Amino acid sequence: MAYAVSVSDNHSPTALPILLVHGWGGSFEATWQRNGFTELLADAGREVIGVDLLGHGTAPKPHDPAAYTDLTQRILDAIGDQKVDAVGFSMGALTLLRMAIDNPQRFGRLVLAGIGRNVFERDEAATKRILDAIEGRGTEEDNTSRLFAQYANQSHNDIAALAALMRRPSPRPFTEDEIAGVNLPVAVIVGDKDFVHPPDRLAAALPDAAVTILRNVDHFATPDSFGFIDAALEFLDAVPS
């Protein structure tokens, strides 16, 4: 199955569908269904489109890094020709940001969670440490890499596929000039304990950004945080009645 679709029985025919895109090591089910986020959107009368990115969930899981050069195709297949609101976490947020740069007319509102300074910085040394951790060569002292390894070792994951994704050809870097072309309302939501904090440079580059900082929330806790859920629902005008 290329993607999962959950439609409320009482969804609004005028509101845009809401696309949900998980991060590295997650899935539509693990990131958005398990915590009840999809149910809250359905209770608010919104149609939900959930994507399992390549290498995750129900998607194919190739072990060739070159297969992960383009992560956008499954999203494009999921939404077809329709315009959507969208929520992305971590790698999913980066992928949505790239799509919004290339095709801003495809989106109404955009929620980007778990990204910030990493939009403009690529830390090759950190990537190597994370790969070492998920492949069993990490150290207990490197807490961030250890958390990545724990996240990767969830039962629904294929470690070799996740490692291949991390070894993919480097995506082209983001620039302030191209981000300035994302002329639509964007919510940037980041925990103050997240390694991508602060999001200031990203927010400053966006023409219409609303920033929420989650207190005492780290990267992996973001999608389950009540602060994230409340901020995202309010921004999308999807608070259940």
C-alpha positions as CSV (number, residue, x, y, z in Angstrom):
1,M,0.0,0.0,0.0
2,A,1.5,3.3,-1.0
3,Y,-0.3,5.4,1.6
4,A,-3.0,5.2,4.3
5,V,-6.2,7.3,4.2
6,S,-8.5,7.8,7.1
7,V,-11.7,9.8,6.4
8,S,-14.1,11.0,9.1
9,D,-17.8,10.2,8.5
10,N,-18.6,13.9,9.1
11,H,-15.6,15.5,7.4
12,S,-16.1,19.0,6.1
13,P,-16.5,19.2,2.3
14,T,-14.9,22.7,2.3
15,A,-11.9,22.2,4.6
16,L,-8.7,21.0,3.0
17,P,-7.6,17.4,3.7
18,I,-4.7,17.2,6.2
19,L,-1.6,15.3,5.1
20,L,0.6,13.7,7.9
21,V,4.2,12.9,7.2
22,H,6.3,11.1,9.9
23,G,10.0,11.3,10.5
24,W,13.0,8.9,10.2
25,G,12.2,5.7,12.0
26,G,8.5,6.4,12.3
27,S,5.4,5.6,10.3
28,F,1.9,6.9,9.9
29,E,0.6,4.4,12.5
30,A,3.5,4.8,15.0
31,T,3.7,8.6,14.8
32,W,0.2,9.8,14.2
33,Q,-2.3,7.1,14.9
34,R,-0.9,5.6,18.1
35,N,-1.1,8.9,20.0
36,G,-4.6,9.6,18.9
37,F,-3.7,12.6,16.7
38,T,-5.7,11.2,13.7
39,E,-8.7,10.7,15.8
40,L,-8.6,14.3,17.0
41,L,-8.5,15.5,13.4
42,A,-11.4,13.2,12.5
43,D,-13.4,14.5,15.5
44,A,-12.8,18.0,14.1
45,G,-14.3,16.9,10.8
46,R,-11.1,16.8,8.8
47,E,-10.1,14.2,6.2
48,V,-6.7,12.7,7.0
49,I,-4.1,11.5,4.5
50,G,-1.2,9.6,6.0
51,V,2.0,8.6,4.1
52,D,4.5,5.9,4.9
53,L,7.7,7.2,3.4
54,L,10.0,4.9,1.5
55,G,11.8,2.6,3.9
56,H,9.1,2.9,6.6
57,G,5.9,1.3,7.7
58,T,4.0,-0.4,4.9
59,A,6.3,1.1,2.2
60,P,9.0,-0.8,0.4
61,K,12.3,-0.9,2.3
62,P,15.2,-1.0,-0.2
63,H,18.7,-1.3,1.2
64,D,20.4,0.7,-1.6
65,P,21.1,4.3,-0.5
66,A,20.5,5.6,-4.0
67,A,16.8,4.5,-3.8
68,Y,16.2,7.3,-1.3
69,T,17.4,10.2,-3.5
70,D,13.8,11.4,-3.8
71,L,11.4,11.0,-0.8
72,T,8.6,13.2,-2.3
73,Q,7.1,10.8,-4.8
74,R,5.0,8.8,-2.4
75,I,3.6,12.0,-1.0
76,L,2.7,13.2,-4.5
77,D,1.1,9.9,-5.2
78,A,-0.9,10.2,-2.0
79,I,-2.3,13.7,-2.5
80,G,-2.8,13.5,-6.3
81,D,-4.0,16.8,-7.7
82,Q,-5.6,18.1,-4.6
83,K,-4.4,21.0,-2.4
84,V,-3.8,20.0,1.3
85,D,-2.9,21.3,4.7
86,A,0.1,19.3,5.9
87,V,1.9,18.3,9.1
88,G,5.5,17.0,9.1
89,F,7.8,15.8,11.8
90,S,11.6,15.9,11.5
91,M,12.6,14.3,8.2
92,G,8.9,14.5,7.2
93,A,9.0,18.2,7.9
94,L,12.2,18.7,5.8
95,T,10.5,16.8,3.0
96,L,7.4,19.0,3.1
97,L,9.5,22.1,3.2
98,R,11.3,21.1,0.0
99,M,7.9,20.3,-1.6
100,A,6.5,23.7,-0.5
101,I,9.6,25.5,-2.0
102,D,9.1,23.7,-5.3
103,N,5.2,23.8,-5.3
104,P,3.8,26.2,-2.7
105,Q,0.4,26.2,-4.4
106,R,-0.1,22.6,-3.3
107,F,-0.5,23.6,0.3
108,G,-2.9,25.7,2.4
109,R,-1.2,25.7,5.8
110,L,2.0,23.9,6.8
111,V,3.1,22.6,10.3
112,L,6.8,21.9,10.5
113,A,7.7,20.1,13.8
114,G,11.2,19.0,15.0
115,I,13.2,21.1,12.5
116,G,15.2,24.3,13.1
117,R,18.8,25.0,12.7
118,N,19.3,21.6,10.9
119,V,17.5,23.1,7.9
120,F,20.7,25.0,7.1
121,E,23.3,22.8,8.7
122,R,24.4,19.2,7.8
123,D,26.5,17.6,10.5
124,E,28.3,14.7,8.8
125,A,30.0,13.7,12.0
126,A,26.7,13.5,13.8
127,T,25.3,11.4,11.0
128,K,28.2,9.0,11.3
129,R,27.7,8.7,15.0
130,I,24.1,7.9,14.6
131,L,24.9,5.3,11.9
132,D,27.4,3.7,14.3
133,A,24.8,3.6,17.1
134,I,22.0,2.0,15.0
135,E,24.4,-0.5,13.6
136,G,25.7,-1.5,17.1
137,R,29.0,0.5,17.2
138,G,27.8,3.4,19.4
139,T,28.7,4.4,22.9
140,E,26.6,5.0,25.9
141,E,28.1,8.5,26.4
142,D,26.5,9.7,23.1
143,N,23.0,10.1,24.3
144,T,21.4,11.6,21.1
145,S,22.8,8.8,19.0
146,R,21.7,6.2,21.6
147,L,18.1,7.6,21.4
148,F,18.2,7.4,17.6
149,A,19.2,3.7,17.9
150,Q,16.4,3.0,20.4
151,Y,13.9,4.7,17.9
152,A,15.3,2.7,15.0
153,N,14.9,-0.6,16.9
154,Q,11.1,-0.4,17.2
155,S,9.5,-3.6,16.0
156,H,8.1,-2.1,12.7
157,N,11.5,-1.0,11.4
158,D,14.1,-2.4,9.1
159,I,17.5,-1.3,10.4
160,A,19.3,-1.8,7.1
161,A,16.7,0.3,5.3
162,L,17.0,3.1,7.8
163,A,20.8,3.0,7.6
164,A,20.6,3.1,3.8
165,L,18.3,6.2,4.0
166,M,20.9,7.9,6.2
167,R,23.6,7.1,3.6
168,R,21.6,8.5,0.6
169,P,23.1,11.1,-1.6
170,S,23.0,14.4,0.3
171,P,19.9,16.5,-0.5
172,R,20.6,19.9,-1.9
173,P,20.9,22.4,0.9
174,F,18.1,24.9,1.8
175,T,18.7,28.6,1.4
176,E,17.0,31.6,2.9
177,D,16.1,32.9,-0.6
178,E,14.2,29.8,-1.6
179,I,12.4,29.5,1.8
180,A,11.3,33.1,1.3
181,G,9.2,31.8,-1.6
182,V,7.0,29.6,0.7
183,N,4.4,32.3,0.9
184,L,1.8,30.6,3.0
185,P,1.0,30.3,6.8
186,V,3.6,28.0,8.4
187,A,3.8,26.9,12.1
188,V,7.2,25.9,13.3
189,I,7.0,23.8,16.5
190,V,10.2,22.8,18.3
191,G,11.0,21.5,21.8
192,D,13.5,23.6,23.8
193,K,15.4,20.3,24.5
194,D,15.6,19.4,20.8
195,F,19.0,19.2,19.2
196,V,17.6,21.2,16.2
197,H,16.7,24.2,18.5
198,P,16.6,27.1,18.0
199,P,14.3,27.6,14.9
200,D,15.0,31.3,14.7
201,R,16.8,31.3,11.3
202,L,14.1,29.2,9.7
203,A,11.3,31.3,11.1
204,A,13.0,34.5,10.0
205,A,13.3,33.2,6.4
206,L,9.6,32.2,6.2
207,P,7.3,35.1,5.1
208,D,4.4,34.0,7.4
209,A,5.7,32.0,10.4
210,A,4.2,31.3,13.8
211,V,6.7,29.7,16.2
212,T,5.8,27.5,19.2
213,I,8.6,26.4,21.6
214,L,7.7,23.4,23.7
215,R,9.1,23.6,27.2
216,N,11.2,20.6,28.4
217,V,10.4,18.6,25.2
218,D,13.2,16.8,23.3
219,H,13.1,15.7,19.6
220,F,11.6,12.3,19.9
221,A,8.9,13.4,22.4
222,T,7.6,16.1,20.1
223,P,4.7,14.3,18.2
224,D,3.3,13.0,21.5
225,S,3.6,16.3,23.4
226,F,0.3,17.9,24.4
227,G,1.9,21.3,23.5
228,F,2.6,20.1,19.9
229,I,-0.9,18.6,19.5
230,D,-2.7,21.7,20.9
231,A,-0.6,24.1,18.8
232,A,-1.0,22.1,15.6
233,L,-4.8,21.6,16.0
234,E,-5.3,25.3,16.7
235,F,-3.1,26.4,13.7
236,L,-5.0,24.1,11.4
237,D,-8.3,25.2,12.7
238,A,-9.0,21.6,13.6
239,V,-9.8,21.7,17.3
240,P,-12.5,19.1,18.0
241,S,-15.9,20.6,19.0
